Amino acid sequence: MDTTVQDPLVGRTLDGRYRVEGRIAVGGMATVYRAVDTRLDRVLALKVMHPALAADTGFVDRFIREAKAVARLAHPNVVGVFDQGTDGRYVYLAMEYVAGCTLRDVLRERGALPPRAALDILEPVLAALGAAHRAGLVHRDMKPENVLMGDDGAVKVADFGLVRAVDTQTSVNTGALLGTVSYLAPEQIGRGVVDQRTDVYACGVVLYEMLTGSKPYDGDTPMKVIFQHLNEDVPAPSAAVPALPAELDALVARSAARDPQARPADAAQLLAEVRAVRAALTPDRLDGRPTATAPGVRAGTAGVRVGPEDATSVVPLPPPPATAGPPDELHRTARLMLPSPTVDEDPHAPAAHGVRRSRRGPLAVLLVLLALLGVGAGVWYVADGRFTTVPGVLALPQPDAQRKLSSAGLDARVRQDFSLNVPRGSVISTDPAPGRRIRSDSTVTLVVSRGPQVIAVPRVEGRALADAQRAVRAAGLTPGAVTRTFSGDVPRGAVVSTEPASGVRRSPGTPVTFTVSRGAPVDVPDVVGDSVTDAQQALQDAGLKVVLAPDKVFSDDADKDSVALQSPGGDTQAGAGETVTLTVSKGPQLLDVPNVKGMSEGDAKQTLRDAGFDVRVIDLFFGDTVFSQSPGGGQAAKGSTITLWVR
C-alpha cells in the first residue's frame, strides 16, 4: 500500500527549491524522497533527517559530514551529493537519484547469484570504496541496502552517513558504536577500531551473502550475532553452495578474516585480488548456477531473509552478556553500546603477602630481557625481517606508485597494457599483487595503463568482400553490414569504401560496414513479351547474365512461352555482369464459362463475375431474362468479357 500520501512532506517544497513528489525509503535516522529541483528542473533524491533527531547536534554534524565527504569523492560508483540545507525543523541532503533498486532487492528476488554476477557487482563497489580509502575516508556501514543497482546497469555506493576519517577513533569512551550488526568487523566491536579493513570485512560478508543467498551469521538477538563475529570464522561459501570454486572460498576467507592484519589493506587491494580470481576462473565456473544444500539457503531463488531489520535505526544495545533487543535490530544501522574497558590493577599497590623485593631482581630481569630481545631480533630477521608486503598502488599514477614502492624498499619494473577503466599512466595491477609477502629487496612489476586500446581500420579498398571481412576481423574489429553501389572504377564484388574509413582508430570490436561495387551501371532492356531466345540475347548483349525461373506463370499480357516477368525490371540499371531472372508465360488462364441462359439479368451477372469474367448486357425488349450469351460455353480467358442478351 502506498503510504506516501500520509507523509506531510509529500507535495511540499523545501527551501523554496526542492519539490517532494514521493517517498522512496524510510530508515531509523532519515527518510529518502524522490524530489524535483525546481531551479534546474532535474529529478533527485532528498534525504531528510527525522525531525526528532534534528535536535541532536551530533546527528546534524554527521549529516553535514556526509555531504562534505561525498563531495570529495568524484567517482562514477559513488552516489553524488548536490546540496545540503535546512528548512525549519527539516535537515536534508540533495543527492543523485538512481532509478532502479538496491542489492538487497536483488538478493530478495533472486537469492544466491552466479559468481560472475557477484563479482560484477563487487568490483564497482570496491572501486567506489577504494576512492574513499584513498581520500582517507572509511564508509563504516557497507551492506546490500547501501548498494544501488541502476536501471542502466550502473552500480553505486550510497549512504556515507557514518563516514569517518581514518585517523579518527570511534567513540569508545561514550560506550557507543554505530553500524549494522550483521556486517561489523570484530575489531570494530571489540575495540572500536575503524579503518579501511573494516570496510573490507563488510565487503567479504556481502560477497558471502551474494554467493550463498544468506548471511554467514544468524541469531535471534544482536548479541548472538556479535558473539559469532568475535569467535567464529566466516564459513566457506562452498559449505552452503558446494559447486562454488575454491578460489571464491579463499577470497571470502581473506577479506572477512577476523584478524584485520590478514585482510587486504584496503578496498583497492581487495579489488586487485577480485580481478585476479576472476581471471583464474573459466567462463563455465563463473556462470555456474548456484545449487544450495545447506538448510535455509535457497540458491538462485528469493532466499535472503529480510524484513524490518533492514531499515536504518538507532538502537541502544546493552553490553554483553545482558539480553539484547528484538531480532529486527540485527541488520539495521544502529548505535551499539560497548562494554566498559577493564580496569587495570593499581601499579602502586603493595606486594602480596609483604614479600620483600630484591634489589638484584630488576637488574637480573633487565639482563634476561635484553638477551631475549637479541635472540628475538635475530629470529625475527631470519623469519620475517627480510620480508615485507607489497603496498597498494592500484590506480596511482606511475611516478607515485614507484615512489611508494621505493619507500617500502622495493624496486619497480614497468610494463604497459591497455585498459578501458584505468586512466593512461596509472597502475592497472602489480605482480606480486598488493598485500603479498615478498623479500624486502625484491622487484615489483607495475602494469601501467596505456589508456583504452584503439585499432586502426585496415585499408581494404579494392579487395574482395570476403578478404576485406577477414582483414577487419583479424585486426580485432567486427565486420558489419554490406551495402552495394555502382562503380566504374572498382571491379564488381570489391570494396569501394568502409565506415569508419581506413586508418580511423576505434575500440576493439567496433563494427565496420562495407560499401561494395556492383560494377559499372548497365541499362536493363525491357524484354517482357519477347520470346525467350530474343530476351536472352538482348540481355547478354547488354553485359548481363540470364537465368530462367523454374516455374511458369499465367499472363494476360504475354503470349504462351514468351517472357511474362523479369527481375530487375526493364528501364532500370544493374551492375555489369549481374543476373536478370526471366519468368516464362503459360499464356492467359482459361476458365469454364457458366451457362446463364434463362437466369434473371442480376443472377446471371453475379454468376459470371464470381467465375472470373466481366459482363456486358444488351437489352432488346426491356426485359429481365437472359435468352442468349456469347461465348455460350466452353472456356475463355480469365477476365475476358461475356456478352448477355435479355428480353
C-alpha positions in Angstrom: 0.0 0.0 0.0 1.3 3.4 -0.9 1.6 5.5 2.3 3.3 8.5 0.8 0.0 10.4 0.7 0.1 10.3 4.5 3.6 11.9 4.6 3.4 15.6 5.5 6.4 16.3 3.3 5.0 14.9 0.1 3.8 17.8 -2.1 5.8 20.4 -0.1 8.7 22.4 -1.4 11.8 22.6 0.9 13.9 25.6 0.9 11.8 27.1 -1.9 13.6 24.8 -4.3 13.1 21.1 -3.8 9.5 19.8 -4.5 8.9 16.5 -2.8 7.0 14.1 -5.0 7.0 10.7 -3.2 8.7 8.6 -0.6 11.4 6.1 -1.6 12.6 4.6 1.6 12.3 5.1 5.4 15.0 4.4 7.9 15.5 5.0 11.6 17.6 8.1 11.0 16.2 9.6 7.8 13.6 9.3 5.1 14.6 9.4 1.4 12.2 11.1 -1.1 12.0 11.5 -4.8 12.1 15.2 -5.5 12.5 17.8 -8.3 15.0 20.6 -8.2 12.7 23.4 -9.5 15.6 25.6 -10.3 17.5 23.2 -12.5 14.4 21.1 -13.5 16.1 17.7 -12.6 15.0 14.7 -10.6 17.0 14.0 -7.4 16.8 12.1 -4.1 16.2 14.1 -1.0 17.4 12.6 2.3 15.6 14.2 5.2 16.7 13.6 8.8 13.8 12.7 11.1 12.8 15.9 12.9 13.2 14.1 16.3 16.9 13.6 15.6 17.5 17.1 14.1 17.7 18.5 17.6 20.8 16.3 18.2 23.8 18.3 17.1 25.8 15.0 16.7 23.4 13.7 14.1 23.3 17.0 12.3 27.1 17.2 12.2 27.1 13.6 10.8 24.7 14.7 8.1 26.9 17.6 7.1 30.0 15.4 7.3 28.3 13.0 4.8 27.7 15.9 2.4 31.3 17.1 2.6 32.8 13.6 2.5 30.9 12.6 -0.6 31.6 15.9 -2.3 35.2 15.0 -2.1 34.6 11.7 -3.9 34.1 12.5 -7.6 33.7 8.8 -8.6 31.1 7.2 -11.0 30.3 4.5 -8.5 29.5 6.9 -5.6 26.1 8.4 -5.3 26.8 12.2 -5.6 25.6 14.8 -3.1 24.5 18.1 -4.7 23.4 20.2 -1.8 22.8 20.3 2.0 20.5 22.6 3.8 17.8 23.2 6.5 14.2 24.2 6.2 12.7 24.8 9.6 12.9 21.6 11.5 13.9 19.6 8.4 17.6 19.0 7.7 18.2 17.5 4.3 20.8 16.3 1.7 20.0 16.7 -2.0 21.5 13.7 -3.8 21.8 12.0 -7.1 18.7 10.0 -8.0 19.4 6.4 -9.1 16.4 4.8 -10.8 16.5 1.1 -10.0 16.7 -1.0 -6.9 19.2 -2.0 -4.1 21.3 -5.1 -3.9 19.1 -6.2 -1.1 16.1 -6.1 -3.5 18.1 -8.3 -6.0 19.0 -10.8 -3.3 15.4 -10.8 -2.1 14.2 -11.5 -5.6 16.9 -13.9 -6.8 18.7 -15.3 -3.8 22.2 -16.6 -4.5 23.9 -15.2 -7.6 26.3 -16.8 -10.0 29.9 -16.0 -9.4 30.2 -13.7 -12.4 27.2 -11.6 -11.3 28.5 -11.4 -7.7 31.9 -10.2 -8.9 30.3 -7.8 -11.5 28.6 -6.1 -8.5 31.5 -6.3 -6.1 34.1 -4.7 -8.4 32.4 -1.3 -8.8 31.6 -1.3 -5.1 35.3 -1.8 -4.3 36.2 0.8 -6.9 34.0 3.3 -5.0 35.3 2.3 -1.6 38.9 2.4 -3.0 38.3 6.0 -3.9 37.1 6.8 -0.4 40.0 5.0 1.2 42.5 6.9 -1.0 40.8 10.1 0.2 41.3 8.9 3.8 37.7 8.0 4.5 36.0 4.8 5.8 32.3 4.1 5.0 31.6 2.0 8.2 28.2 0.8 7.0 28.7 -1.3 3.9 25.7 -3.6 3.4 23.4 -4.6 0.4 20.9 -1.8 1.3 23.6 0.7 0.5 24.5 -0.7 -2.9 22.2 0.8 -5.6 21.6 -1.0 -8.9 20.6 1.4 -11.6 18.2 0.5 -14.5 21.1 1.5 -16.8 23.4 -1.2 -15.2 25.4 1.2 -13.0 26.3 0.1 -9.5 26.7 2.9 -6.9 27.6 3.0 -3.2 25.2 5.2 -1.2 24.8 6.3 2.4 28.1 7.7 3.6 26.2 9.0 6.7 28.6 7.1 9.0 31.7 8.0 7.1 34.7 8.9 9.3 38.3 9.9 8.6 40.8 7.0 9.0 42.7 8.8 11.7 39.6 9.4 13.8 38.8 7.0 16.6 35.3 5.6 17.1 33.5 6.9 20.2 34.6 4.1 22.5 34.6 6.4 25.5 30.9 7.0 25.2 30.3 3.3 25.2 28.5 3.5 21.7 29.3 2.2 18.3 27.4 3.0 15.0 27.0 0.3 12.5 24.9 -2.7 11.3 25.3 -5.8 13.4 25.4 -8.3 10.6 28.4 -6.5 8.9 30.5 -5.3 11.9 34.2 -6.3 11.9 35.5 -8.0 15.1 37.9 -5.1 15.9 35.1 -2.6 15.4 33.0 -4.4 18.0 35.8 -5.3 20.5 38.0 -2.2 20.4 36.1 0.4 18.5 38.9 0.4 15.9 37.8 1.6 12.4 40.0 1.7 9.3 39.9 0.6 5.7 40.0 -3.0 6.7 36.7 -2.6 8.5 35.0 -1.9 5.1 37.0 -4.8 3.6 35.5 -7.1 6.2 31.9 -5.9 5.4 32.6 -6.5 1.7 33.7 -10.0 2.5 30.4 -10.6 4.3 28.4 -9.1 1.4 30.3 -11.3 -1.1 29.4 -14.4 1.0 25.8 -13.3 1.0 25.7 -12.8 -2.8 27.3 -16.2 -3.4 25.1 -18.2 -0.9 21.8 -16.2 -0.6 22.2 -16.0 3.2 24.3 -14.2 5.8 27.2 -16.0 7.4 26.0 -15.4 11.0 22.4 -15.6 12.2 20.8 -15.4 15.6 17.6 -14.2 17.3 19.5 -11.4 19.2 22.2 -8.9 18.2 24.5 -10.3 21.0 24.4 -13.8 19.4 25.5 -12.4 16.1 28.2 -10.2 17.7 29.5 -13.3 19.6 29.9 -15.2 16.3 31.7 -12.2 14.7 34.2 -12.3 17.6 34.6 -16.0 18.0 33.9 -17.8 14.7 35.4 -17.6 11.2 33.1 -16.8 8.3 32.3 -20.2 6.8 33.4 -21.1 3.3 30.6 -20.3 0.8 31.0 -23.7 -0.8 29.8 -25.2 2.5 26.3 -23.8 1.5 26.7 -24.0 -2.3 29.1 -26.9 -3.0 29.6 -26.1 -6.7 31.4 -22.8 -5.8 35.1 -22.7 -6.8 37.8 -22.9 -4.1 39.2 -19.6 -5.2 36.0 -17.8 -4.1 36.2 -19.6 -0.7 39.7 -18.2 -0.3 38.7 -14.7 -1.4 35.9 -14.6 1.2 38.2 -16.1 3.9 40.8 -13.5 3.3 38.5 -10.5 3.0 36.4 -11.5 6.1 39.3 -12.7 8.3 38.8 -12.0 12.0 42.4 -10.7 12.2 42.5 -7.4 10.4 46.2 -7.9 9.5 45.2 -11.0 7.5 42.8 -8.9 5.3 43.7 -6.8 2.2 44.9 -3.4 3.4 42.1 -1.5 1.6 39.4 -1.8 -1.0 41.8 -1.2 -3.9 44.0 -4.1 -2.8 40.9 -6.3 -2.5 39.8 -5.2 -5.9 43.1 -6.4 -7.4 42.5 -9.8 -5.7 39.0 -10.0 -7.1 40.2 -9.3 -10.6 42.9 -12.0 -10.2 40.3 -14.5 -9.0 38.0 -13.6 -12.0 40.9 -14.1 -14.4 41.7 -17.5 -12.9 38.1 -18.8 -13.3 36.8 -20.3 -16.6 33.6 -19.0 -18.1 31.8 -22.1 -17.1 32.8 -21.7 -13.4 31.9 -18.0 -13.5 28.5 -18.7 -14.9 27.6 -21.8 -12.9 24.2 -21.5 -11.4 24.3 -22.0 -7.5 22.7 -25.1 -6.1 22.3 -24.8 -2.4 22.3 -27.8 0.0 22.7 -26.1 3.4 19.5 -25.5 5.4 17.8 -22.2 4.9 19.7 -21.4 1.7 17.7 -21.1 -1.4 20.2 -20.5 -4.2 19.0 -19.0 -7.4 15.7 -18.0 -5.8 14.4 -15.4 -3.4 16.3 -16.8 -0.4 17.7 -13.9 1.7 15.8 -13.4 4.9 14.9 -9.7 5.2 12.3 -7.7 7.0 12.1 -4.6 9.1 15.6 -5.3 10.3 16.9 -3.8 7.1 15.8 -0.3 7.9 18.2 2.2 9.4 17.5 2.9 13.1 19.2 4.0 16.3 19.1 1.1 18.7 20.8 1.1 22.1 22.3 -2.3 22.8 23.4 -3.3 26.3 26.9 -4.7 26.8 27.3 -8.5 26.9 26.1 -10.7 28.5 22.8 -8.7 29.0 19.8 -9.6 26.9 19.5 -7.6 23.7 16.6 -6.2 21.8 14.3 -7.8 19.3 15.6 -9.7 16.3 14.8 -6.9 13.9 17.8 -5.0 15.4 20.2 -7.4 13.8 20.6 -5.8 10.4 19.8 -2.1 10.8 22.3 0.6 11.2 22.4 1.0 15.0 24.2 2.6 17.9 25.7 -0.3 19.8 26.6 0.1 23.5 30.1 -1.3 24.2 31.3 -2.8 27.5 33.4 -0.6 29.7 37.1 -1.1 29.5 38.8 -3.4 32.0 40.3 -1.6 35.0 44.0 -2.3 35.3 45.4 -3.2 38.7 47.0 -0.4 40.7 50.7 -0.4 39.9 51.4 1.3 43.3 49.6 -1.4 45.3 51.8 -3.1 47.9 53.3 -6.5 47.1 51.2 -9.5 48.0 51.8 -11.1 51.4 54.5 -8.5 52.2 57.2 -10.2 50.1 60.4 -8.1 50.2 61.6 -7.1 46.7 65.2 -7.9 45.9 67.5 -5.2 44.7 69.1 -7.6 42.3 65.8 -8.6 40.8 65.3 -5.7 38.4 68.9 -5.9 37.1 68.6 -9.7 36.5 65.2 -9.2 34.8 66.7 -6.5 32.6 69.6 -8.7 31.5 67.3 -11.6 30.7 65.0 -9.3 28.7 68.0 -7.9 26.8 69.2 -11.4 26.0 65.8 -12.5 24.9 65.4 -9.3 22.8 68.6 -10.0 21.0 67.7 -13.6 20.3 64.2 -12.5 19.3 65.6 -9.9 16.9 67.7 -12.5 15.2 64.9 -14.9 14.9 62.6 -12.1 13.6 65.2 -11.0 10.9 65.6 -14.6 9.7 61.9 -15.4 9.8 60.3 -12.2 8.9 62.6 -9.2 8.9 63.9 -9.8 5.4 60.3 -9.7 4.1 57.8 -7.0 3.5 54.3 -6.7 1.9 53.6 -5.2 -1.5 52.0 -1.8 -0.8 48.7 -0.9 -2.5 49.4 1.2 -5.6 46.5 0.4 -7.8 45.1 3.4 -9.8 48.0 5.6 -8.7 50.0 7.5 -11.3 53.2 5.7 -12.2 55.6 8.1 -10.5 53.6 8.0 -7.3 53.5 4.2 -7.4 57.2 4.0 -7.9 57.9 6.3 -5.0 55.7 4.3 -2.8 57.5 1.1 -3.7 60.8 2.7 -3.2 59.8 3.9 0.3 59.0 0.2 1.0 62.5 -0.8 -0.1 61.3 -2.4 -3.3 62.4 -1.9 -6.9 59.9 -1.4 -9.7 59.8 -2.8 -13.2 57.2 -1.2 -15.6 55.3 -2.8 -18.4 52.3 -1.3 -20.2 48.9 -2.6 -21.2 45.6 -1.3 -22.4 42.7 -0.6 -20.0 39.2 0.8 -20.6 38.8 1.8 -16.9 42.2 2.9 -15.6 43.4 6.3 -16.9 46.5 6.4 -19.1 49.7 6.4 -16.9 48.1 4.9 -13.8 48.6 1.4 -12.4 46.3 -1.4 -13.5 47.9 -4.2 -11.4 51.1 -5.4 -9.8 53.0 -8.6 -9.8 53.1 -9.7 -7.0 49.6 -8.4 -6.1 49.2 -5.8 -3.3 49.5 -7.3 0.2 51.6 -10.2 -0.9 54.6 -11.1 1.2 58.0 -10.8 -0.6 61.6 -10.2 0.2 62.4 -6.6 1.1 64.9 -6.2 -1.8 62.6 -7.8 -4.5 61.3 -6.2 -7.7 57.6 -5.5 -8.2 56.3 -5.3 -11.8 53.9 -2.4 -12.3 51.4 -2.8 -15.2 50.7 0.8 -16.3 47.7 1.8 -18.4 48.2 2.9 -22.0 44.6 4.0 -21.9 41.8 2.4 -24.0 43.1 0.1 -26.8 42.4 1.6 -30.2 42.8 -0.1 -33.6 43.2 1.5 -37.0 40.7 0.3 -39.5 42.7 -1.6 -42.2 42.9 -0.4 -45.8 40.7 -2.9 -47.7 39.5 -0.8 -50.7 39.7 -2.8 -53.9 39.8 -6.1 -52.2 37.2 -8.8 -52.5 34.5 -8.6 -49.8 35.4 -11.9 -48.2 39.1 -10.9 -48.0 38.2 -7.5 -46.5 36.0 -9.1 -43.9 38.8 -11.4 -42.8 41.2 -8.5 -42.6 38.9 -6.5 -40.4 38.3 -9.4 -38.1 42.0 -10.2 -37.8 42.6 -6.6 -36.8 40.2 -7.0 -33.8 37.2 -5.2 -35.3 33.8 -6.6 -36.3 32.6 -6.9 -39.9 29.3 -5.1 -40.2 26.6 -4.5 -42.7 27.2 -4.6 -46.5 25.7 -2.1 -49.0 26.2 -2.0 -52.7 26.7 0.8 -55.2 27.7 1.2 -58.9 31.3 2.0 -59.6 33.1 2.2 -62.9 36.5 2.2 -61.2 36.2 -0.7 -58.7 35.5 -4.2 -60.0 32.2 -5.8 -59.2 32.3 -7.5 -55.8 35.3 -5.5 -54.5 35.2 -3.0 -51.6 34.6 0.7 -52.6 34.8 2.1 -49.0 34.4 1.4 -45.3 32.8 3.2 -42.4 34.8 4.1 -40.4 37.2 4.9 -43.1 40.6 3.3 -43.5 43.1 4.5 -40.9 40.5 5.7 -38.4 41.2 4.4 -34.9 38.4 2.7 -33.0 38.0 0.5 -29.9 38.3 -3.3 -30.3 35.1 -4.9 -31.5 33.8 -1.8 -33.3 31.6 -2.7 -36.3 33.0 -1.8 -39.8 30.4 -1.5 -42.6 31.4 -2.1 -46.2 30.2 -0.5 -49.5 30.8 -3.0 -52.3 30.9 -2.3 -56.0 28.2 -3.6 -58.4 30.4 -2.7 -61.3 29.7 -0.1 -63.9 25.9 0.7 -64.3 24.1 -1.0 -67.2 20.7 -0.1 -68.6 18.5 -3.2 -68.4 16.3 -3.6 -71.5 12.6 -4.4 -71.2 12.1 -7.9 -72.6 8.6 -8.7 -71.3 6.5 -10.1 -74.1 9.6 -11.1 -76.1 10.4 -14.7 -76.9 12.8 -16.3 -74.5 15.5 -16.5 -77.1 15.3 -12.9 -78.1 15.2 -11.8 -74.5 18.3 -13.8 -73.6 20.2 -12.3 -76.5 19.2 -8.7 -75.7 20.3 -9.1 -72.0 23.6 -10.8 -72.8 24.4 -8.1 -75.4 23.9 -5.5 -72.6 26.5 -7.3 -70.5 24.1 -9.1 -68.1 23.7 -12.7 -67.2 20.4 -14.5 -67.6 18.6 -17.3 -65.6 15.1 -18.7 -66.1 12.8 -19.1 -63.2 11.9 -22.7 -62.6 8.1 -22.1 -62.7 6.0 -20.6 -65.4 3.1 -18.2 -64.7 -0.2 -17.3 -66.3 -0.2 -13.9 -68.1 -2.9 -11.9 -69.7 -0.2 -9.7 -71.4 2.3 -12.2 -72.6 1.7 -15.0 -75.1 2.4 -18.5 -74.1 6.2 -19.3 -74.0 7.2 -15.7 -74.1 8.6 -13.6 -71.2 6.0 -12.8 -68.6 8.2 -11.2 -65.9 11.8 -10.0 -65.5 13.8 -9.0 -62.4 15.3 -6.4 -62.2 12.6 -4.8 -64.5 13.2 -3.0 -67.7 14.3 0.6 -67.9 16.3 0.2 -64.6 20.0 -0.1 -64.0 22.1 -3.1 -62.9 25.8 -3.7 -62.5 27.7 -5.2 -65.4 27.7 -8.9 -65.0 24.7 -9.0 -62.7 22.0 -11.6 -63.2 18.5 -10.9 -64.6 15.8 -13.5 -63.9 13.2 -14.2 -66.6 9.8 -15.9 -65.9 8.1 -17.6 -68.9 4.4 -17.2 -69.6 1.9 -20.0 -69.6 -0.5 -17.7 -71.6 -3.7 -16.4 -70.2 -5.5 -18.5 -67.6 -8.6 -20.3 -69.2 -11.8 -20.7 -67.1 -15.0 -22.6 -67.7 -17.8 -20.2 -68.9 -21.0 -20.9 -66.9 -24.3 -21.3 -68.9 -26.7 -18.5 -67.6 -29.5 -18.7 -70.2 -32.9 -18.4 -68.5 -31.5 -16.6 -65.5 -32.5 -13.2 -64.5 -30.2 -10.4 -65.5 -28.9 -9.8 -61.9 -28.3 -13.5 -61.2 -26.5 -14.1 -64.5 -24.2 -11.1 -63.9 -23.3 -12.3 -60.4 -22.7 -15.8 -61.5 -20.3 -14.8 -64.3 -18.4 -12.3 -62.1 -17.9 -14.9 -59.4 -16.4 -17.2 -62.1 -13.8 -14.5 -63.0 -15.4 -12.8 -66.0 -16.5 -9.3 -66.9 -20.1 -8.9 -68.2 -21.8 -6.8 -71.0 -25.6 -6.7 -71.2 -27.7 -6.0 -74.3 -31.4 -5.4 -73.6 -33.5 -5.6 -76.7 -37.1 -5.6 -75.3 -36.6 -4.0 -71.8 -37.0 -7.4 -70.2 -35.1 -9.2 -67.4 -34.4 -12.7 -68.6 -31.2 -13.9 -70.4 -32.1 -15.6 -73.7 -28.5 -15.7 -75.2 -24.8 -15.3 -74.3 -21.5 -15.1 -76.1 -19.5 -17.2 -75.7 -22.2 -19.6 -74.8 -19.9 -22.2 -73.1 -16.5 -23.9 -73.2 -13.6 -21.9 -71.9 -12.5 -18.3 -72.0 -9.5 -16.3 -70.7 -9.8 -15.1 -67.1 -11.1 -11.6 -67.0 -12.5 -11.7 -70.6 -16.0 -10.2 -71.3 -19.1 -12.3 -71.6 -22.0 -10.7 -73.6 -25.6 -11.3 -72.5 -28.9 -10.6 -74.3 -32.0 -10.1 -72.3 -35.7 -9.7 -73.1 
